[in-house]
Amino acid sequence: MAHHGNTPAAWTAVLVSLAAFGVGAVGLVIGSWPVFWIGVALLAVAVVAGRVMQAMGLGAR
């Protein structure tokens, strides 16, 4: 049966990614490069968190 990514690892990665894109967009709109790069860093955190949680058994097998 397909799970369609409905796992804690997927949800965490998606929510952190959404926050990262939001922070990055705000940084671009207000013209703040440090805020933009914080958004980029958060995107990397989302990828790492998703992979770590998947390795811990909280993602799809």
PQR file of N, CA, C, O and H, with PARSE charges and radii, in Angstrom:
ATOM      1  N   MET A   1       0.845  -1.177   0.000 -0.4000 1.5000
ATOM      2  CA  MET A   1       0.000   0.000   0.000 -0.0000 2.0000
ATOM      3  C   MET A   1       0.894   1.246   0.000  0.5500 1.7000
ATOM      4  O   MET A   1       1.896   1.291   0.714 -0.5500 1.4000
ATOM      5  N   ALA A   2       0.546   2.219  -0.771 -0.4000 1.5000
ATOM      6  CA  ALA A   2       1.324   3.451  -0.868 -0.0000 2.0000
ATOM      7  C   ALA A   2       1.050   4.342   0.342  0.5500 1.7000
ATOM      8  O   ALA A   2      -0.079   4.427   0.825 -0.5500 1.4000
ATOM      9  H   ALA A   2      -0.267   2.183  -1.351  0.4000 1.0000
ATOM     10  N   HIS A   3       2.086   4.992   0.812 -0.4000 1.5000
ATOM     11  CA  HIS A   3       1.937   5.887   1.959 -0.0000 2.0000
ATOM     12  C   HIS A   3       1.951   7.345   1.518  0.5500 1.7000
ATOM     13  O   HIS A   3       1.586   8.224   2.298 -0.5500 1.4000
ATOM     14  H   HIS A   3       3.003   4.923   0.419  0.4000 1.0000
ATOM     15  N   HIS A   4       2.363   7.618   0.288 -0.4000 1.5000
ATOM     16  CA  HIS A   4       2.369   8.962  -0.287 -0.0000 2.0000
ATOM     17  C   HIS A   4       3.152   9.960   0.568  0.5500 1.7000
ATOM     18  O   HIS A   4       2.778  11.130   0.652 -0.5500 1.4000
ATOM     19  H   HIS A   4       2.660   6.903  -0.346  0.4000 1.0000
ATOM     20  N   GLY A   5       4.224   9.509   1.195 -0.4000 1.5000
ATOM     21  CA  GLY A   5       5.071  10.410   1.968 -0.0000 2.0000
ATOM     22  C   GLY A   5       4.485  10.841   3.290  0.5500 1.7000
ATOM     23  O   GLY A   5       4.946  11.820   3.877 -0.5500 1.4000
ATOM     24  H   GLY A   5       4.528   8.559   1.127  0.4000 1.0000
ATOM     25  N   ASN A   6       3.486  10.141   3.770 -0.4000 1.5000
ATOM     26  CA  ASN A   6       2.830  10.514   5.019 -0.0000 2.0000
ATOM     27  C   ASN A   6       3.579   9.905   6.200  0.5500 1.7000
ATOM     28  O   ASN A   6       3.083   8.997   6.867 -0.5500 1.4000
ATOM     29  H   ASN A   6       3.112   9.346   3.292  0.4000 1.0000
ATOM     30  N   THR A   7       4.788  10.425   6.447 -0.4000 1.5000
ATOM     31  CA  THR A   7       5.621   9.953   7.549 -0.0000 2.0000
ATOM     32  C   THR A   7       6.122  11.161   8.336  0.5500 1.7000
ATOM     33  O   THR A   7       6.136  12.275   7.811 -0.5500 1.4000
ATOM     34  H   THR A   7       5.191  11.162   5.905  0.4000 1.0000
ATOM     35  N   PRO A   8       6.531  10.957   9.585 -0.5600 1.5000
ATOM     36  CA  PRO A   8       7.070  12.081  10.353  0.2800 2.0000
ATOM     37  C   PRO A   8       8.281  12.735   9.680  0.5500 1.7000
ATOM     38  O   PRO A   8       8.429  13.956   9.724 -0.5500 1.4000
ATOM     39  N   ALA A   9       9.144  11.929   9.061 -0.4000 1.5000
ATOM     40  CA  ALA A   9      10.320  12.490   8.389 -0.0000 2.0000
ATOM     41  C   ALA A   9       9.906  13.389   7.230  0.5500 1.7000
ATOM     42  O   ALA A   9      10.465  14.471   7.050 -0.5500 1.4000
ATOM     43  H   ALA A   9       9.024  10.937   9.026  0.4000 1.0000
ATOM     44  N   ALA A  10       8.938  12.949   6.452 -0.4000 1.5000
ATOM     45  CA  ALA A  10       8.480  13.745   5.312 -0.0000 2.0000
ATOM     46  C   ALA A  10       7.801  15.032   5.776  0.5500 1.7000
ATOM     47  O   ALA A  10       8.049  16.105   5.225 -0.5500 1.4000
ATOM     48  H   ALA A  10       8.483  12.070   6.598  0.4000 1.0000
ATOM     49  N   TRP A  11       6.954  14.921   6.780 -0.4000 1.5000
ATOM     50  CA  TRP A  11       6.271  16.112   7.289 -0.0000 2.0000
ATOM     51  C   TRP A  11       7.266  17.128   7.836  0.5500 1.7000
ATOM     52  O   TRP A  11       7.137  18.327   7.585 -0.5500 1.4000
ATOM     53  H   TRP A  11       6.752  14.050   7.228  0.4000 1.0000
ATOM     54  N   THR A  12       8.254  16.653   8.579 -0.4000 1.5000
ATOM     55  CA  THR A  12       9.259  17.558   9.131 -0.0000 2.0000
ATOM     56  C   THR A  12      10.030  18.249   8.022  0.5500 1.7000
ATOM     57  O   THR A  12      10.215  19.466   8.055 -0.5500 1.4000
ATOM     58  H   THR A  12       8.359  15.680   8.783  0.4000 1.0000
ATOM     59  N   ALA A  13      10.483  17.477   7.036 -0.4000 1.5000
ATOM     60  CA  ALA A  13      11.248  18.053   5.930 -0.0000 2.0000
ATOM     61  C   ALA A  13      10.422  19.084   5.163  0.5500 1.7000
ATOM     62  O   ALA A  13      10.938  20.138   4.788 -0.5500 1.4000
ATOM     63  H   ALA A  13      10.334  16.488   7.009  0.4000 1.0000
ATOM     64  N   VAL A  14       9.160  18.790   4.933 -0.4000 1.5000
ATOM     65  CA  VAL A  14       8.307  19.714   4.177 -0.0000 2.0000
ATOM     66  C   VAL A  14       8.040  20.990   4.976  0.5500 1.7000
ATOM     67  O   VAL A  14       8.110  22.087   4.423 -0.5500 1.4000
ATOM     68  H   VAL A  14       8.741  17.934   5.237  0.4000 1.0000
ATOM     69  N   LEU A  15       7.738  20.859   6.257 -0.4000 1.5000
ATOM     70  CA  LEU A  15       7.442  22.053   7.060 -0.0000 2.0000
ATOM     71  C   LEU A  15       8.665  22.945   7.231  0.5500 1.7000
ATOM     72  O   LEU A  15       8.554  24.168   7.156 -0.5500 1.4000
ATOM     73  H   LEU A  15       7.682  19.968   6.706  0.4000 1.0000
ATOM     74  N   VAL A  16       9.831  22.344   7.461 -0.4000 1.5000
ATOM     75  CA  VAL A  16      11.052  23.150   7.587 -0.0000 2.0000
ATOM     76  C   VAL A  16      11.395  23.785   6.238  0.5500 1.7000
ATOM     77  O   VAL A  16      11.850  24.927   6.192 -0.5500 1.4000
ATOM     78  H   VAL A  16       9.922  21.350   7.523  0.4000 1.0000
ATOM     79  N   SER A  17      11.181  23.055   5.143 -0.4000 1.5000
ATOM     80  CA  SER A  17      11.418  23.621   3.808 -0.0000 2.0000
ATOM     81  C   SER A  17      10.488  24.801   3.541  0.5500 1.7000
ATOM     82  O   SER A  17      10.909  25.822   2.998 -0.5500 1.4000
ATOM     83  H   SER A  17      10.811  22.127   5.180  0.4000 1.0000
ATOM     84  N   LEU A  18       9.233  24.655   3.923 -0.4000 1.5000
ATOM     85  CA  LEU A  18       8.275  25.743   3.740 -0.0000 2.0000
ATOM     86  C   LEU A  18       8.712  26.981   4.524  0.5500 1.7000
ATOM     87  O   LEU A  18       8.662  28.096   4.006 -0.5500 1.4000
ATOM     88  H   LEU A  18       8.890  23.825   4.365  0.4000 1.0000
ATOM     89  N   ALA A  19       9.136  26.786   5.761 -0.4000 1.5000
ATOM     90  CA  ALA A  19       9.631  27.905   6.562 -0.0000 2.0000
ATOM     91  C   ALA A  19      10.877  28.517   5.923  0.5500 1.7000
ATOM     92  O   ALA A  19      11.038  29.737   5.913 -0.5500 1.4000
ATOM     93  H   ALA A  19       9.176  25.880   6.182  0.4000 1.0000
ATOM     94  N   ALA A  20      11.757  27.667   5.390 -0.4000 1.5000
ATOM     95  CA  ALA A  20      12.985  28.151   4.758 -0.0000 2.0000
ATOM     96  C   ALA A  20      12.670  29.024   3.550  0.5500 1.7000
ATOM     97  O   ALA A  20      13.261  30.091   3.382 -0.5500 1.4000
ATOM     98  H   ALA A  20      11.626  26.676   5.398  0.4000 1.0000
ATOM     99  N   PHE A  21      11.741  28.575   2.709 -0.4000 1.5000
ATOM    100  CA  PHE A  21      11.368  29.378   1.544 -0.0000 2.0000
ATOM    101  C   PHE A  21      10.709  30.686   1.972  0.5500 1.7000
ATOM    102  O   PHE A  21      10.912  31.722   1.338 -0.5500 1.4000
ATOM    103  H   PHE A  21      11.261  27.708   2.846  0.4000 1.0000
ATOM    104  N   GLY A  22       9.924  30.640   3.043 -0.4000 1.5000
ATOM    105  CA  GLY A  22       9.310  31.864   3.549 -0.0000 2.0000
ATOM    106  C   GLY A  22      10.340  32.860   4.045  0.5500 1.7000
ATOM    107  O   GLY A  22      10.262  34.049   3.734 -0.5500 1.4000
ATOM    108  H   GLY A  22       9.759  29.798   3.558  0.4000 1.0000
ATOM    109  N   VAL A  23      11.303  32.380   4.815 -0.4000 1.5000
ATOM    110  CA  VAL A  23      12.364  33.255   5.324 -0.0000 2.0000
ATOM    111  C   VAL A  23      13.173  33.819   4.162  0.5500 1.7000
ATOM    112  O   VAL A  23      13.476  35.012   4.133 -0.5500 1.4000
ATOM    113  H   VAL A  23      11.366  31.415   5.067  0.4000 1.0000
ATOM    114  N   GLY A  24      13.523  32.964   3.205 -0.4000 1.5000
ATOM    115  CA  GLY A  24      14.286  33.423   2.048 -0.0000 2.0000
ATOM    116  C   GLY A  24      13.528  34.460   1.233  0.5500 1.7000
ATOM    117  O   GLY A  24      14.112  35.440   0.770 -0.5500 1.4000
ATOM    118  H   GLY A  24      13.277  31.994   3.228  0.4000 1.0000
ATOM    119  N   ALA A  25      12.231  34.248   1.059 -0.4000 1.5000
ATOM    120  CA  ALA A  25      11.417  35.202   0.301 -0.0000 2.0000
ATOM    121  C   ALA A  25      11.336  36.545   1.014  0.5500 1.7000
ATOM    122  O   ALA A  25      11.437  37.596   0.379 -0.5500 1.4000
ATOM    123  H   ALA A  25      11.757  33.452   1.436  0.4000 1.0000
ATOM    124  N   VAL A  26      11.155  36.514   2.321 -0.4000 1.5000
ATOM    125  CA  VAL A  26      11.121  37.761   3.086 -0.0000 2.0000
ATOM    126  C   VAL A  26      12.458  38.481   2.954  0.5500 1.7000
ATOM    127  O   VAL A  26      12.500  39.700   2.793 -0.5500 1.4000
ATOM    128  H   VAL A  26      11.073  35.661   2.836  0.4000 1.0000
ATOM    129  N   GLY A  27      13.548  37.720   3.022 -0.4000 1.5000
ATOM    130  CA  GLY A  27      14.868  38.327   2.860 -0.0000 2.0000
ATOM    131  C   GLY A  27      15.026  39.015   1.519  0.5500 1.7000
ATOM    132  O   GLY A  27      15.602  40.100   1.441 -0.5500 1.4000
ATOM    133  H   GLY A  27      13.514  36.729   3.153  0.4000 1.0000
ATOM    134  N   LEU A  28      14.520  38.395   0.460 -0.4000 1.5000
ATOM    135  CA  LEU A  28      14.604  39.014  -0.866 -0.0000 2.0000
ATOM    136  C   LEU A  28      13.728  40.256  -0.962  0.5500 1.7000
ATOM    137  O   LEU A  28      14.134  41.267  -1.535 -0.5500 1.4000
ATOM    138  H   LEU A  28      14.052  37.514   0.523  0.4000 1.0000
ATOM    139  N   VAL A  29      12.525  40.176  -0.401 -0.4000 1.5000
ATOM    140  CA  VAL A  29      11.595  41.306  -0.503 -0.0000 2.0000
ATOM    141  C   VAL A  29      12.118  42.520   0.250  0.5500 1.7000
ATOM    142  O   VAL A  29      12.029  43.642  -0.248 -0.5500 1.4000
ATOM    143  H   VAL A  29      12.195  39.355   0.064  0.4000 1.0000
ATOM    144  N   ILE A  30      12.665  42.309   1.444 -0.4000 1.5000
ATOM    145  CA  ILE A  30      13.156  43.452   2.222 -0.0000 2.0000
ATOM    146  C   ILE A  30      14.592  43.817   1.864  0.5500 1.7000
ATOM    147  O   ILE A  30      15.141  44.785   2.389 -0.5500 1.4000
ATOM    148  H   ILE A  30      12.738  41.397   1.849  0.4000 1.0000
ATOM    149  N   GLY A  31      15.195  43.040   0.971 -0.4000 1.5000
ATOM    150  CA  GLY A  31      16.553  43.356   0.519 -0.0000 2.0000
ATOM    151  C   GLY A  31      17.631  43.027   1.529  0.5500 1.7000
ATOM    152  O   GLY A  31      18.677  43.677   1.559 -0.5500 1.4000
ATOM    153  H   GLY A  31      14.749  42.253   0.545  0.4000 1.0000
ATOM    154  N   SER A  32      17.389  42.031   2.351 -0.4000 1.5000
ATOM    155  CA  SER A  32      18.363  41.639   3.372 -0.0000 2.0000
ATOM    156  C   SER A  32      19.013  40.319   2.974  0.5500 1.7000
ATOM    157  O   SER A  32      18.407  39.255   3.098 -0.5500 1.4000
ATOM    158  H   SER A  32      16.540  41.503   2.327  0.4000 1.0000
ATOM    159  N   TRP A  33      20.252  40.400   2.495 -0.4000 1.5000
ATOM    160  CA  TRP A  33      20.951  39.188   2.081 -0.0000 2.0000
ATOM    161  C   TRP A  33      21.218  38.238   3.237  0.5500 1.7000
ATOM    162  O   TRP A  33      21.130  37.027   3.034 -0.5500 1.4000
ATOM    163  H   TRP A  33      20.744  41.265   2.395  0.4000 1.0000
ATOM    164  N   PRO A  34      21.541  38.710   4.444 -0.5600 1.5000
ATOM    165  CA  PRO A  34      21.726  37.749   5.548  0.2800 2.0000
ATOM    166  C   PRO A  34      20.465  36.930   5.836  0.5500 1.7000
ATOM    167  O   PRO A  34      20.556  35.733   6.107 -0.5500 1.4000
ATOM    168  N   VAL A  35      19.301  37.559   5.782 -0.4000 1.5000
ATOM    169  CA  VAL A  35      18.051  36.835   6.020 -0.0000 2.0000
ATOM    170  C   VAL A  35      17.822  35.818   4.905  0.5500 1.7000
ATOM    171  O   VAL A  35      17.376  34.701   5.167 -0.5500 1.4000
ATOM    172  H   VAL A  35      19.226  38.532   5.562  0.4000 1.0000
ATOM    173  N   PHE A  36      18.123  36.198   3.669 -0.4000 1.5000
ATOM    174  CA  PHE A  36      18.001  35.269   2.547 -0.0000 2.0000
ATOM    175  C   PHE A  36      18.886  34.049   2.761  0.5500 1.7000
ATOM    176  O   PHE A  36      18.437  32.919   2.568 -0.5500 1.4000
ATOM    177  H   PHE A  36      18.485  37.106   3.456  0.4000 1.0000
ATOM    178  N   TRP A  37      20.135  34.263   3.157 -0.4000 1.5000
ATOM    179  CA  TRP A  37      21.063  33.139   3.345 -0.0000 2.0000
ATOM    180  C   TRP A  37      20.680  32.284   4.545  0.5500 1.7000
ATOM    181  O   TRP A  37      20.984  31.091   4.568 -0.5500 1.4000
ATOM    182  H   TRP A  37      20.499  35.181   3.314  0.4000 1.0000
ATOM    183  N   ILE A  38      20.024  32.862   5.533 -0.4000 1.5000
ATOM    184  CA  ILE A  38      19.484  32.056   6.633 -0.0000 2.0000
ATOM    185  C   ILE A  38      18.414  31.113   6.086  0.5500 1.7000
ATOM    186  O   ILE A  38      18.337  29.956   6.501 -0.5500 1.4000
ATOM    187  H   ILE A  38      19.777  33.831   5.514  0.4000 1.0000
ATOM    188  N   GLY A  39      17.596  31.596   5.165 -0.4000 1.5000
ATOM    189  CA  GLY A  39      16.603  30.744   4.521 -0.0000 2.0000
ATOM    190  C   GLY A  39      17.247  29.605   3.751  0.5500 1.7000
ATOM    191  O   GLY A  39      16.761  28.475   3.788 -0.5500 1.4000
ATOM    192  H   GLY A  39      17.659  32.536   4.828  0.4000 1.0000
ATOM    193  N   VAL A  40      18.340  29.895   3.052 -0.4000 1.5000
ATOM    194  CA  VAL A  40      19.067  28.848   2.319 -0.0000 2.0000
ATOM    195  C   VAL A  40      19.621  27.813   3.297  0.5500 1.7000
ATOM    196  O   VAL A  40      19.551  26.611   3.040 -0.5500 1.4000
ATOM    197  H   VAL A  40      18.735  30.813   3.022  0.4000 1.0000
ATOM    198  N   ALA A  41      20.169  28.283   4.414 -0.4000 1.5000
ATOM    199  CA  ALA A  41      20.711  27.365   5.421 -0.0000 2.0000
ATOM    200  C   ALA A  41      19.597  26.496   6.012  0.5500 1.7000
ATOM    201  O   ALA A  41      19.802  25.307   6.259 -0.5500 1.4000
ATOM    202  H   ALA A  41      20.226  29.259   4.622  0.4000 1.0000
ATOM    203  N   LEU A  42      18.434  27.081   6.235 -0.4000 1.5000
ATOM    204  CA  LEU A  42      17.303  26.302   6.753 -0.0000 2.0000
ATOM    205  C   LEU A  42      16.869  25.223   5.768  0.5500 1.7000
ATOM    206  O   LEU A  42      16.416  24.154   6.176 -0.5500 1.4000
ATOM    207  H   LEU A  42      18.267  28.046   6.034  0.4000 1.0000
ATOM    208  N   LEU A  43      17.005  25.496   4.485 -0.4000 1.5000
ATOM    209  CA  LEU A  43      16.670  24.486   3.485 -0.0000 2.0000
ATOM    210  C   LEU A  43      17.616  23.295   3.601  0.5500 1.7000
ATOM    211  O   LEU A  43      17.190  22.146   3.483 -0.5500 1.4000
ATOM    212  H   LEU A  43      17.373  26.365   4.154  0.4000 1.0000
ATOM    213  N   ALA A  44      18.893  23.568   3.830 -0.4000 1.5000
ATOM    214  CA  ALA A  44      19.851  22.478   4.039 -0.0000 2.0000
ATOM    215  C   ALA A  44      19.516  21.704   5.313  0.5500 1.7000
ATOM    216  O   ALA A  44      19.646  20.480   5.348 -0.5500 1.4000
ATOM    217  H   ALA A  44      19.238  24.502   3.926  0.4000 1.0000
ATOM    218  N   VAL A  45      19.089  22.408   6.352 -0.4000 1.5000
ATOM    219  CA  VAL A  45      18.691  21.753   7.601 -0.0000 2.0000
ATOM    220  C   VAL A  45      17.498  20.831   7.356  0.5500 1.7000
ATOM    221  O   VAL A  45      17.427  19.746   7.934 -0.5500 1.4000
ATOM    222  H   VAL A  45      18.983  23.402   6.323  0.4000 1.0000
ATOM    223  N   ALA A  46      16.572  21.247   6.515 -0.4000 1.5000
ATOM    224  CA  ALA A  46      15.400  20.418   6.207 -0.0000 2.0000
ATOM    225  C   ALA A  46      15.810  19.108   5.558  0.5500 1.7000
ATOM    226  O   ALA A  46      15.290  18.047   5.903 -0.5500 1.4000
ATOM    227  H   ALA A  46      16.629  22.128   6.046  0.4000 1.0000
ATOM    228  N   VAL A  47      16.741  19.183   4.620 -0.4000 1.5000
ATOM    229  CA  VAL A  47      17.205  17.969   3.936 -0.0000 2.0000
ATOM    230  C   VAL A  47      17.886  17.032   4.922  0.5500 1.7000
ATOM    231  O   VAL A  47      17.610  15.832   4.940 -0.5500 1.4000
ATOM    232  H   VAL A  47      17.164  20.045   4.340  0.4000 1.0000
ATOM    233  N   VAL A  48      18.773  17.579   5.740 -0.4000 1.5000
ATOM    234  CA  VAL A  48      19.494  16.757   6.717 -0.0000 2.0000
ATOM    235  C   VAL A  48      18.524  16.157   7.733  0.5500 1.7000
ATOM    236  O   VAL A  48      18.625  14.975   8.060 -0.5500 1.4000
ATOM    237  H   VAL A  48      18.997  18.553   5.726  0.4000 1.0000
ATOM    238  N   ALA A  49      17.595  16.953   8.230 -0.4000 1.5000
ATOM    239  CA  ALA A  49      16.639  16.450   9.223 -0.0000 2.0000
ATOM    240  C   ALA A  49      15.790  15.324   8.645  0.5500 1.7000
ATOM    241  O   ALA A  49      15.552  14.319   9.315 -0.5500 1.4000
ATOM    242  H   ALA A  49      17.512  17.914   7.965  0.4000 1.0000
ATOM    243  N   GLY A  50      15.340  15.486   7.419 -0.4000 1.5000
ATOM    244  CA  GLY A  50      14.547  14.434   6.784 -0.0000 2.0000
ATOM    245  C   GLY A  50      15.325  13.143   6.630  0.5500 1.7000
ATOM    246  O   GLY A  50      14.800  12.060   6.890 -0.5500 1.4000
ATOM    247  H   GLY A  50      15.534  16.302   6.875  0.4000 1.0000
ATOM    248  N   ARG A  51      16.578  13.254   6.208 -0.4000 1.5000
ATOM    249  CA  ARG A  51      17.410  12.058   6.021 -0.0000 2.0000
ATOM    250  C   ARG A  51      17.734  11.384   7.357  0.5500 1.7000
ATOM    251  O   ARG A  51      17.700  10.158   7.461 -0.5500 1.4000
ATOM    252  H   ARG A  51      17.005  14.134   5.997  0.4000 1.0000
ATOM    253  N   VAL A  52      18.044  12.180   8.367 -0.4000 1.5000
ATOM    254  CA  VAL A  52      18.356  11.614   9.685 -0.0000 2.0000
ATOM    255  C   VAL A  52      17.130  10.914  10.257  0.5500 1.7000
ATOM    256  O   VAL A  52      17.236   9.807  10.785 -0.5500 1.4000
ATOM    257  H   VAL A  52      18.072  13.176   8.283  0.4000 1.0000
ATOM    258  N   MET A  53      15.975  11.550  10.155 -0.4000 1.5000
ATOM    259  CA  MET A  53      14.753  10.927  10.668 -0.0000 2.0000
ATOM    260  C   MET A  53      14.414   9.658   9.894  0.5500 1.7000
ATOM    261  O   MET A  53      13.921   8.691  10.475 -0.5500 1.4000
ATOM    262  H   MET A  53      15.888  12.449   9.726  0.4000 1.0000
ATOM    263  N   GLN A  54      14.673   9.654   8.593 -0.4000 1.5000
ATOM    264  CA  GLN A  54      14.442   8.451   7.796 -0.0000 2.0000
ATOM    265  C   GLN A  54      15.371   7.329   8.250  0.5500 1.7000
ATOM    266  O   GLN A  54      14.955   6.176   8.351 -0.5500 1.4000
ATOM    267  H   GLN A  54      15.073  10.439   8.121  0.4000 1.0000
ATOM    268  N   ALA A  55      16.628   7.668   8.523 -0.4000 1.5000
ATOM    269  CA  ALA A  55      17.585   6.666   8.994 -0.0000 2.0000
ATOM    270  C   ALA A  55      17.200   6.127  10.371  0.5500 1.7000
ATOM    271  O   ALA A  55      17.522   4.987  10.706 -0.5500 1.4000
ATOM    272  H   ALA A  55      16.967   8.605   8.441  0.4000 1.0000
ATOM    273  N   MET A  56      16.512   6.949  11.168 -0.4000 1.5000
ATOM    274  CA  MET A  56      16.067   6.525  12.493 -0.0000 2.0000
ATOM    275  C   MET A  56      14.806   5.664  12.423  0.5500 1.7000
ATOM    276  O   MET A  56      14.323   5.190  13.452 -0.5500 1.4000
ATOM    277  H   MET A  56      16.251   7.875  10.895  0.4000 1.0000
ATOM    278  N   GLY A  57      14.278   5.463  11.232 -0.4000 1.5000
ATOM    279  CA  GLY A  57      13.096   4.628  11.079 -0.0000 2.0000
ATOM    280  C   GLY A  57      11.786   5.387  11.065  0.5500 1.7000
ATOM    281  O   GLY A  57      10.717   4.782  11.150 -0.5500 1.4000
ATOM    282  H   GLY A  57      14.671   5.848  10.397  0.4000 1.0000
ATOM    283  N   LEU A  58      11.855   6.712  10.958 -0.4000 1.5000
ATOM    284  CA  LEU A  58      10.635   7.518  10.967 -0.0000 2.0000
ATOM    285  C   LEU A  58      10.170   7.894   9.564  0.5500 1.7000
ATOM    286  O   LEU A  58       9.233   8.676   9.405 -0.5500 1.4000
ATOM    287  H   LEU A  58      12.723   7.203  10.889  0.4000 1.0000
ATOM    288  N   GLY A  59      10.824   7.337   8.552 -0.4000 1.5000
ATOM    289  CA  GLY A  59      10.461   7.635   7.166 -0.0000 2.0000
ATOM    290  C   GLY A  59      10.057   6.373   6.433  0.5500 1.7000
ATOM    291  O   GLY A  59       9.895   5.307   7.026 -0.5500 1.4000
ATOM    292  H   GLY A  59      11.585   6.701   8.681  0.4000 1.0000
ATOM    293  N   ALA A  60       9.899   6.521   5.132 -0.4000 1.5000
ATOM    294  CA  ALA A  60       9.528   5.373   4.301 -0.0000 2.0000
ATOM    295  C   ALA A  60      10.694   4.401   4.207  0.5500 1.7000
ATOM    296  O   ALA A  60      11.858   4.803   4.234 -0.5500 1.4000
ATOM    297  H   ALA A  60      10.031   7.387   4.650  0.4000 1.0000
ATOM    298  N   ARG A  61      10.372   3.141   4.099 -0.4000 1.5000
ATOM    299  CA  ARG A  61      11.418   2.122   3.983 -0.0000 2.0000
ATOM    300  C   ARG A  61      11.627   1.744   2.552  0.5500 1.7000
ATOM    301  O   ARG A  61      12.470   0.898   2.254 -0.5500 1.4000
ATOM    302  H   ARG A  61       9.427   2.815   4.077  0.4000 1.0000
TER
END
